[in-house]
Amino acid sequence: MAVVLTENALKRARAFIGSPGPAAAAGVGLRIGIRRTGCSGMAYVVSVAESTTPEDVVFEQGGVQVIADREERGVGDGSDARC
């Protein structure tokens, strides 16, 4: 999986991961996944990961861990996350 986070996305991710409150919970990184949807087939899902599992693929960029299930590792290849 190769996902590139822009500098602005990294700043927002760091703030989101570490911020308390109902909008976010402290976590270890960003979890990227896919959700099956209606006619379009798939949608990307990004959430705060509270932990990792042995089935996860984990990489780090700019101090932010990006985590994905091993079965979904090819879905985001070449993606560029912009905020």
C-alpha positions, 0 to 999 in steps of 0.5 A: 500500500502506498498512500502519500499524505501531504504536509497539511494532511499530516498536520491535521492527522496529528491533531486529530489522532491526539485530540480528546473529545467526541469528534476524535479519540486518542489513537496510534494512527490513521486506519484506512479501509474500504466499505462496500457501498451501493452502485459505486462499489466501494468507498474509502473509510478513514478513522483513528486506530486505537491499536494494531493487529498482526493482520495490519500493514503499518507504515509511517510518514511524517510521524503518523502511522497509517494502518490498513488491513492486509487484505485491503493493502492494494486498494489505496495504492498511489493515493494522495490524501489532501486536506 
